[in-house]
């Protein structure tokens, strides 16, 4: 088990990143961010709204180090 240092390193970083993403959700950052984006979406045409939401998704995805951390942070807002 101790010979797999790279695997343990990955596991430790992965667990830390998921915990930090969950922390963002617990302190209310995700709700605040979603409410802010929703408030600015009023009045957009469907095409413009789609483009803006895809861009928001793209940039929020890259705020997190992995897709799992992204889903962990955003899952509560979506009602999962």
MOQUI-V191648 format. One record per backbone hydrogen bond with DSSP energy under -1.0 kcal/mol. NH is the residue of the N-H (numbers start at 1). CO is the residue of the C=O. E is the energy in kcal/mol with one decimal. If there is no record, write none. Layout:
nh->NH co->CO e->E
nh->NH co->CO e->E
//
This chain:
nh->4 co->1 e->-1.3
nh->5 co->3 e->-1.1
nh->8 co->4 e->-2.0
nh->9 co->5 e->-2.4
nh->10 co->6 e->-2.3
nh->11 co->7 e->-2.4
nh->12 co->8 e->-2.4
nh->13 co->9 e->-2.4
nh->14 co->10 e->-2.8
nh->15 co->11 e->-2.6
nh->16 co->12 e->-2.1
nh->17 co->13 e->-2.6
nh->18 co->14 e->-2.3
nh->19 co->15 e->-2.2
nh->20 co->16 e->-2.4
nh->21 co->17 e->-2.2
nh->22 co->18 e->-2.3
nh->23 co->19 e->-2.0
nh->24 co->20 e->-1.7
nh->25 co->21 e->-1.3
nh->26 co->22 e->-2.2
nh->27 co->23 e->-2.1
nh->29 co->24 e->-1.7
nh->32 co->28 e->-2.4
nh->33 co->29 e->-2.8
nh->34 co->30 e->-2.7
nh->35 co->31 e->-2.7
nh->36 co->32 e->-2.2
nh->37 co->33 e->-2.4
nh->38 co->34 e->-2.7
nh->39 co->35 e->-2.1
nh->40 co->36 e->-1.4
nh->44 co->41 e->-1.6
nh->49 co->45 e->-2.9
nh->50 co->46 e->-2.2
nh->51 co->47 e->-2.4
nh->52 co->48 e->-2.7
nh->53 co->49 e->-2.7
nh->54 co->50 e->-2.3
nh->55 co->51 e->-2.2
nh->56 co->52 e->-2.7
nh->57 co->53 e->-2.6
nh->58 co->54 e->-2.6
nh->59 co->55 e->-2.7
nh->60 co->56 e->-2.6
nh->61 co->57 e->-2.3
nh->62 co->58 e->-1.5
nh->70 co->66 e->-1.9
nh->71 co->67 e->-2.7
nh->72 co->68 e->-2.6
nh->73 co->69 e->-2.1
nh->74 co->70 e->-2.0
nh->75 co->71 e->-1.7
nh->78 co->74 e->-1.3
nh->80 co->75 e->-2.2
//
